[in-house]
Amino acid sequence: MLPDWVKRLGPVATRLAIGHFASYPPAFVWVVALMPAVIFSFSPAELAVLSEQQAARKITYRALELGGIVFALGHLLSVPWAVAKLEETVRKRQKVFFGSLVALLFLGFLVAAVGWGYIIFFLK
């Protein structure tokens, strides 16, 4: 027979795992969305001295660092849902968790549309 704390750990671990995997889509969207802002955060002279591959790597790493913040936020948002004990509380926190991830996802799409739209349509 397992101790009570081990039995309670199953749902917590499952919810944390779901929170982990559900955090990937918003993080990816935000990495792509932030690339135009990252590109403009470097001066042209700073990028001109680098090879094309070095400049792309520098931009990508900076965008990945910022996207990592969204990834960590997704994990943090899953903690209240994971540790909830009452079924009613679990459902409420689950809705808050997934609603927050969907909001992050669509906000990322909006930022991407603005940033990449500016690059595509206004820069020549």
C-alpha positions as CSV (number, residue, x, y, z in Angstrom):
1,M,0.0,0.0,0.0
2,L,1.3,3.4,-1.0
3,P,1.5,6.4,1.4
4,D,-1.1,9.2,0.9
5,W,1.5,11.7,-0.3
6,V,2.5,9.3,-3.2
7,K,-1.2,8.9,-4.2
8,R,-1.6,12.7,-4.3
9,L,1.6,13.1,-6.3
10,G,0.1,11.3,-9.4
11,P,-2.5,14.0,-10.4
12,V,0.0,16.8,-9.5
13,A,2.7,15.3,-11.7
14,T,0.2,14.7,-14.5
15,R,-1.0,18.3,-14.4
16,L,2.6,19.6,-14.3
17,A,3.5,17.5,-17.3
18,I,0.5,18.8,-19.2
19,G,1.5,22.3,-18.3
20,H,5.0,21.6,-19.6
21,F,3.9,20.3,-22.9
22,A,1.2,23.0,-23.3
23,S,3.8,25.7,-22.8
24,Y,5.6,24.9,-26.0
25,P,3.1,26.4,-28.6
26,P,3.0,29.9,-27.0
27,A,6.7,29.9,-26.5
28,F,7.4,29.1,-30.1
29,V,4.9,31.7,-31.3
30,W,6.6,34.3,-29.1
31,V,10.1,33.4,-30.4
32,V,8.9,34.0,-34.0
33,A,6.9,37.1,-33.0
34,L,9.9,38.7,-31.2
35,M,12.4,38.2,-34.0
36,P,11.5,41.6,-35.8
37,A,11.9,43.4,-32.4
38,V,15.2,41.6,-31.8
39,I,16.5,42.5,-35.3
40,F,15.8,46.1,-34.7
41,S,17.4,46.0,-31.2
42,F,20.8,45.6,-32.8
43,S,22.4,48.5,-34.6
44,P,23.1,48.0,-38.3
45,A,26.8,48.5,-37.7
46,E,26.8,45.8,-35.0
47,L,25.3,43.3,-37.4
48,A,27.4,44.4,-40.4
49,V,30.7,43.3,-38.8
50,L,29.3,39.8,-38.4
51,S,28.9,37.1,-41.0
52,E,25.4,36.3,-42.1
53,Q,25.4,33.1,-40.1
54,Q,26.8,34.8,-37.0
55,A,24.2,37.6,-37.2
56,A,21.4,35.0,-37.6
57,R,22.7,33.1,-34.7
58,K,22.8,36.2,-32.5
59,I,19.3,37.2,-33.4
60,T,18.0,33.7,-32.9
61,Y,19.6,33.2,-29.5
62,R,18.2,36.6,-28.3
63,A,14.7,35.6,-29.5
64,L,15.1,32.2,-27.8
65,E,16.0,33.9,-24.5
66,L,12.9,36.0,-24.6
67,G,10.8,33.1,-25.7
68,G,12.1,31.2,-22.7
69,I,10.4,33.7,-20.5
70,V,7.1,32.8,-22.0
71,F,7.9,29.1,-21.6
72,A,8.7,29.6,-17.9
73,L,5.5,31.7,-17.5
74,G,3.5,28.7,-18.9
75,H,5.0,26.5,-16.3
76,L,4.3,28.9,-13.5
77,L,0.7,29.2,-14.7
78,S,0.3,25.4,-14.3
79,V,1.3,25.3,-10.7
80,P,-2.0,26.5,-9.1
81,W,-3.9,24.0,-11.2
82,A,-1.4,21.2,-10.4
83,V,-1.6,21.6,-6.6
84,A,-5.4,22.1,-6.4
85,K,-7.1,19.4,-4.3
86,L,-10.9,20.0,-4.5
87,E,-12.5,19.0,-7.8
88,E,-14.3,22.4,-8.1
89,T,-11.1,24.2,-7.6
90,V,-9.3,22.0,-10.1
91,R,-11.8,22.8,-12.8
92,K,-11.6,26.6,-12.1
93,R,-7.8,26.6,-12.1
94,Q,-7.7,24.4,-15.2
95,K,-9.8,27.0,-17.1
96,V,-7.6,29.8,-15.9
97,F,-4.5,27.9,-17.0
98,F,-5.7,27.0,-20.5
99,G,-7.3,30.4,-20.9
100,S,-4.1,32.1,-20.0
101,L,-2.1,30.0,-22.5
102,V,-4.6,30.7,-25.2
103,A,-4.4,34.4,-24.4
104,L,-0.6,34.2,-24.6
105,L,-0.8,32.4,-27.9
106,F,-3.1,34.9,-29.5
107,L,-1.2,37.9,-28.2
108,G,1.9,36.3,-29.7
109,F,0.1,36.0,-33.0
110,L,-0.8,39.6,-32.8
111,V,2.7,40.7,-32.0
112,A,4.0,38.5,-34.9
113,A,1.5,40.0,-37.3
114,V,2.5,43.6,-36.5
115,G,6.3,42.9,-36.4
116,W,6.5,40.8,-39.5
117,G,3.9,42.9,-41.3
118,Y,6.1,45.9,-40.8
119,I,9.1,44.1,-42.2
120,I,7.3,42.7,-45.1
121,F,5.1,45.6,-46.2
122,F,6.9,48.8,-45.0
123,L,10.6,48.1,-45.3
124,K,12.1,48.3,-48.7
